[in-house]
């Protein structure tokens, strides 16, 4: 019996704990854009990084998270 298998993108859970309001915001963005949670976080981090580096990341600066 041959069954077609759909490949799923594997994500690795890192166990980050976020505040409930952050989870709600992620869910709102996810529903609005119709993308996965991982993609929401990736896009948000990329956008934030672009704002920190207006030269579009041509010269990568070290990020320090406090």
N, CA, C and O of each residue as an XYZ file, in Angstrom:
264
protein
N       0.827     -1.173      0.000
C       0.000      0.000      0.000
C       0.883      1.252      0.000
O       1.577      1.515      0.982
N       0.864      2.015     -1.074
C       1.638      3.258     -1.152
C       0.779      4.433     -0.732
O      -0.304      4.664     -1.269
N       1.279      5.155      0.221
C       0.580      6.365      0.652
C       1.484      7.556      0.404
O       2.687      7.517      0.663
N       0.885      8.594     -0.097
C       1.664      9.811     -0.318
C       1.895     10.499      1.021
O       0.979     10.633      1.833
N       3.099     10.921      1.231
C       3.431     11.623      2.462
C       3.737     13.075      2.126
O       4.432     13.377      1.155
N       3.213     13.942      2.933
C       3.480     15.361      2.772
C       4.623     15.724      3.698
O       4.577     15.466      4.901
N       5.656     16.330      3.116
C       6.794     16.745      3.932
C       6.402     17.971      4.741
O       5.836     18.927      4.211
N       6.703     17.931      6.007
C       6.454     19.075      6.873
C       7.775     19.752      7.171
O       8.808     19.100      7.316
N       7.724     21.071      7.261
C       8.920     21.787      7.680
C       9.136     21.512      9.149
O       8.218     21.643      9.958
N      10.340     21.135      9.490
C      10.637     20.853     10.885
C      11.038     22.136     11.594
O      11.860     22.905     11.095
N      10.455     22.355     12.750
C      10.856     23.487     13.576
C      11.401     22.935     14.876
O      10.977     21.880     15.347
N      12.323     23.646     15.435
C      12.954     23.205     16.667
C      12.482     24.105     17.800
O      12.703     25.315     17.783
N      11.845     23.510     18.761
C      11.357     24.261     19.905
C      12.526     24.583     20.827
O      13.290     23.699     21.212
N      12.652     25.843     21.171
C      13.738     26.260     22.047
C      13.246     26.479     23.478
O      14.051     26.705     24.382
N      11.942     26.415     23.688
C      11.412     26.538     25.036
C      11.396     27.955     25.575
O      11.467     28.156     26.788
N      11.304     28.945     24.693
C      11.249     30.325     25.158
C       9.927     30.591     25.847
O       8.875     30.158     25.374
N       9.975     31.292     26.947
C       8.761     31.659     27.670
C       8.437     33.108     27.358
O       9.245     34.007     27.594
N       7.252     33.317     26.828
C       6.808     34.664     26.487
C       5.630     35.051     27.356
O       4.900     34.195     27.856
N       5.454     36.343     27.530
C       4.323     36.843     28.311
C       3.032     36.544     27.548
O       3.043     36.469     26.319
N       1.918     36.374     28.268
C       0.639     36.094     27.604
C       0.259     37.148     26.564
O      -0.290     36.804     25.517
N       0.538     38.417     26.833
C       0.187     39.463     25.864
C       1.023     39.335     24.587
O       0.567     39.709     23.507
N       2.235     38.810     24.710
C       3.069     38.579     23.527
C       2.479     37.450     22.695
O       2.445     37.541     21.468
N       2.016     36.388     23.345
C       1.369     35.279     22.634
C       0.125     35.771     21.894
O      -0.121     35.373     20.756
N      -0.656     36.635     22.542
C      -1.869     37.164     21.903
C      -1.520     37.994     20.676
O      -2.176     37.888     19.640
N      -0.486     38.820     20.794
C      -0.060     39.645     19.665
C       0.434     38.787     18.507
O       0.116     39.056     17.349
N       1.202     37.768     18.815
C       1.695     36.845     17.779
C       0.518     36.179     17.078
O       0.514     36.056     15.853
N      -0.476     35.751     17.841
C      -1.657     35.104     17.267
C      -2.419     36.058     16.350
O      -2.869     35.656     15.277
N      -2.568     37.315     16.762
C      -3.264     38.307     15.929
C      -2.536     38.515     14.607
O      -3.156     38.553     13.544
N      -1.213     38.648     14.683
C      -0.413     38.845     13.466
C      -0.489     37.602     12.581
O      -0.617     37.703     11.361
N      -0.409     36.437     13.209
C      -0.465     35.168     12.480
C      -1.778     35.052     11.711
O      -1.782     34.667     10.542
N      -2.865     35.376     12.348
C      -4.183     35.288     11.681
C      -4.307     36.319     10.575
O      -4.861     36.038      9.512
N      -3.792     37.507     10.827
C      -3.869     38.583      9.842
C      -3.079     38.248      8.582
O      -3.559     38.457      7.468
N      -1.871     37.730      8.760
C      -1.005     37.431      7.622
C      -1.164     36.009      7.084
O      -0.664     35.683      6.008
N      -1.868     35.165      7.849
C      -2.087     33.761      7.481
C      -0.755     33.028      7.277
O      -0.529     32.377      6.257
N       0.107     33.157      8.275
C       1.408     32.486      8.257
C       1.650     31.816      9.609
O       0.922     32.058     10.572
N       2.665     30.984      9.669
C       2.951     30.246     10.899
C       3.548     31.157     11.973
O       4.018     32.259     11.689
N       3.517     30.673     13.193
C       4.093     31.403     14.317
C       5.580     31.645     14.082
O       6.092     32.728     14.368
N       6.262     30.647     13.568
C       7.694     30.770     13.289
C       7.955     31.890     12.289
O       8.891     32.673     12.453
N       7.127     31.963     11.256
C       7.288     33.018     10.256
C       7.002     34.391     10.840
O       7.677     35.362     10.496
N       6.004     34.487     11.725
C       5.690     35.762     12.388
C       6.905     36.241     13.175
O       7.312     37.396     13.053
N       7.479     35.358     13.979
C       8.626     35.733     14.792
C       9.828     36.082     13.921
O      10.560     37.027     14.218
N      10.031     35.326     12.853
C      11.138     35.593     11.948
C      10.991     36.970     11.306
O      11.944     37.747     11.271
N       9.803     37.268     10.802
C       9.567     38.557     10.155
C       9.699     39.711     11.148
O      10.259     40.757     10.819
N       9.185     39.519     12.359
C       9.271     40.563     13.383
C      10.723     40.840     13.757
O      11.130     41.996     13.872
N      11.494     39.786     13.945
C      12.913     39.952     14.293
C      13.680     40.591     13.146
O      14.537     41.445     13.373
N      13.379     40.186     11.917
C      14.049     40.762     10.750
C      13.741     42.251     10.626
O      14.630     43.060     10.362
N      12.478     42.601     10.820
C      12.072     44.012     10.734
C      12.765     44.836     11.817
O      13.241     45.940     11.552
N      12.821     44.307     13.014
C      13.475     44.992     14.124
C      14.961     45.172     13.817
O      15.519     46.242     14.058
N      15.597     44.139     13.292
C      17.011     44.212     12.940
C      17.255     45.271     11.864
O      18.241     46.005     11.926
N      16.348     45.350     10.867
C      16.461     46.357      9.810
C      16.397     47.766     10.385
O      17.109     48.661      9.931
N      15.540     47.960     11.386
C      15.417     49.277     12.009
C      16.682     49.637     12.783
O      17.049     50.809     12.860
N      17.343     48.645     13.351
C      18.587     48.896     14.075
C      19.746     49.148     13.121
O      20.706     49.835     13.471
N      19.657     48.593     11.917
C      20.709     48.717     10.902
C      20.120     49.308      9.634
O      19.768     48.570      8.714
N      20.007     50.632      9.572
C      19.362     51.250      8.405
C      20.098     51.025      7.086
O      19.525     51.253      6.021
N      21.351     50.583      7.134
C      22.091     50.300      5.897
C      21.771     48.902      5.371
O      22.522     48.339      4.575
N      20.639     48.349      5.830
C      20.128     47.047      5.382
C      21.066     45.887      5.679
O      21.142     44.928      4.911
N      21.766     45.975      6.776
C      22.582     44.858      7.211
C      23.877     44.686      6.447
O      24.523     43.643      6.554
N      24.273     45.703      5.668
C      25.520     45.590      4.911
C      26.714     45.459      5.849
O      27.660     44.719      5.581
N      26.646     46.187      6.939
C      27.679     46.013      7.964
C      26.962     45.537      9.224
O      26.263     46.307      9.883
N      27.138     44.297      9.541
C      26.426     43.680     10.664
C      27.053     44.143     11.971
O      28.255     44.005     12.197
N      26.200     44.694     12.818
C      26.649     45.125     14.138
C      26.228     44.081     15.155
O      25.252     43.358     14.952
N      26.966     44.008     16.245
C      26.620     43.074     17.297
C      25.387     43.569     18.039
O      25.314     44.735     18.425
N      24.427     42.689     18.236
C      23.241     43.004     19.003
C      23.450     42.573     20.436
O      23.871     41.446     20.697
N      23.160     43.459     21.357
C      23.235     43.112     22.761
C      21.829     43.192     23.328
O      21.207     44.254     23.308
N      21.332     42.083     23.830
C      19.997     42.051     24.412
C      20.147     42.105     25.909
O      20.828     41.283     26.522
N      19.492     43.095     26.482
C      19.579     43.296     27.937
C      18.361     42.723     28.596
O      18.233     42.785     29.819
